[in-house]
């Protein structure tokens, strides 16, 4: 995989996909949810396959106001996002690219627009939960946006902070993102209520603090060295 693809994919994850972890939930049902939700992702775009064959699964760890999302796995590419409602603007982004581990500094000057949410009367069952449909438009920048069909349940809730789905009236168990002619569908395949250690929401050893630019340059250097 080329450096250009790695950097491009990293940008998408930092600005879009991994932000799905930050949701705003205020339902009365199961308001103290603690446990693990596993999602499966399929895409009509070959981008994910080029990055990592195991990137079809993502895992959410939820405990009160804390949330961790892990996307990808294996030894090729993985991104982990950790947030805490006590300091929502200081969420943590960890990236593992071919064994090189980065703790990416997020630019706090980048403003994230609130999504535009339109609610519909459509419902469906996802992972045994009744879900309602919402159409969500998420602005990446002044030019680019993502349109998503989101199926959320009011039967699961947590006190997590809002970003991508800020203001959504429930917990998303399925979302279908549309990028032009391409679609990316993520759906919950298991919901496991269990106690989690606070250690799940800390940065593991071995991650190098970097800016996005420093990470991109480091990936480029490492790729160049491997080619010699």
N, C-alpha and C positions, 0 to 999 in steps of 0.2 A: 504494500500500500504506500502511495506517495505521500510526501510531507504535506503537499497541498491538500490532499484528502483528509489527512489527520487533523490539520489545523481547521479546515472547514467544518468537519464533524464536531470538533471541540467547540467551535463558535456556536453551532446549532444547539449543542447540549447546554452550554452556559447560558445562552440567551433564551432558549425555548424549552426543550424537552425536560430538562431536569427541574425547571421551575414548577412542573406539575406537582412537586412535593408540597408546595406552599399553598394551602387551601384555607378557606375561611368557613368554618362550620359552627353553627349556633343552634342545632337541633336539640330538643330536649331528650330524645331517645339515645340511650347508651352514651351519655355525654362524657363519660370517663373511660372511653374505649382505650384499651391497652392490648397490644398484640402485633401480629404480623399479617400484612396483606400482600399476596403475591399476584402479579399481573403477567399476562402473556401478550406479546406484541407481534403483529404481522404487518408487513409493509409491501405496497406495490412498487416501491422504489428499492433498488439494489444497494442503496447507501449503507444500510445496516449490515447487510451480508458482507460488504467489502470491509467493514470495520471489524466485526467479530461475529462469528457464527452463533455465539451464545447470547447475543444481545436481544434475544426474543423474550427475555424474562427480566422483570424488575421487581424489587421487593421494598415495601414500605414498613418501617418499624415505627410504631406510634406509642407514645407514653405521655399522656397529659398534654402539656404545651410543647413537647419535644417530638421531632420527627426526623427520621433518616430515610433516604431513598438510595437504593443501590441499583444501577443500571449496567448491564453487561456482566462480564465475568471471565474466568479463565485467565490466560496469560497475555492476551492481546490488548484489550481495551475495557476499562471500567471507570464509571464516574459515580461518586458518592456525594450526596448533599445532606447536610445536617443543619437543622434550624431549631431555634428556641424562641418562644413568644416573648420571653423577657427581654430579648434584644434582637428583634426580627430583621433589622438591617445588617446585622453581622453574621449572616448565615455562612456556612462553611462549604466550599466546593473542593472536593478531592478528586484527582484524576490519576489513573494508572495506565500508562501507555507503554505496552511491551516491557513492563517491569520497572519503568521509570515513574516514580511517584511524586505528584505535585499537590501542594496545598495552594490553590489559586486564589490570589487576592482579588476580591470583587470591587469594581469601581463604583463607589457609592454615589458618584455624580451622575451616573446613568439613571435616568428617571424611567420607571416602568408605568405605562399607562394602565388604568383600570380597564378590565375587559368589558365588552358590551354583551350583556346576557339577555337573551329572549327566551322566555319560558313557553313550552307547548303543552298540549294535553296528552301527548303520547306517553305510554308507559310500556315497560317490559321487565322481565325477570332476569337478574344477573346474579350468579352465585347464590341463588335462593332468596335474594332480596328484591322487593318491588322497587323499581327505579323509574323516575320521571325524566323526560328529555328536556334539555336546554340547548339552545344554539348559542355558541360563544365565539366572539371575534376577539382575538388577542393581537395587539399591535407589538411587533418586534422593534420597529423604528418608524420613521415618518413615511416610509415607502412600503415596507414589508409587513404582512399580517398573516395570521393563521386562523382559519375558520374550523371550528370543532363542533361536532355533535356530542354532547356530554349527557350520560345517563347517571343520575345521582339518586341516592337513597336517603331518606330522613330517619332510617332505622339505625344508622351508625353516625356517630359524631365525635369530635374531639375539639380541644381548645386551640388548635393550630392557627398560625397566622395566615393572612391572606396575601396572595400575589397573583398567580395565574388565574385562579378561579375565584378571585376576591368577590364576596357577596353572594356566591352560590348558596342556595338554600338547602344543601345537603352534601353528602360525601360521594364523590365520583367513583363509580365502579367500572365504568366503561367510557372511553372517549375515542372519537374518530377524527383525527386531524387531517385536513385537506391542504395540500401544497400543489396548486395547479391541477395537473392530471393525476397526481400521486396521492395516495391515502395511507395513513398509518393508524392502525386500530389497536388499542390497548384495552384489555378486559381482565377483570379480577377472576382468578381461577381457584383461589383458596383464601379463606379468612380464618385466622387462628388467634383466638383470644387467649392471651397468656401474659404472665408477668415478665417484664424486661428489666435487665440491669441498666443502671445509669451509664455504665461503661460503653453501652452500645452507641451512645451519643457523644463520644469523645473522639479526638483525632488519634488514630493509631500511630505508633512510632514509624519513622522512616519516610515521612512525607516532607518534601522540600518546599518552603514558602517561596512563591514566585508570583509575578504579575502574569497576565495573559501573554504579553509580548515576550517575557523571559521564557515562559513555557514553550511558546512557538519556536523560539530560537534554539532552545535546548533540544527539542524534538528534531529540528533540522540538523543540528550538529551530530546528534546520536545516529540519525539515519545515514548521514554522510560518512561517519566513521565505520558503520557496518558494511557500507558498500565498498570499502577499501580492501 
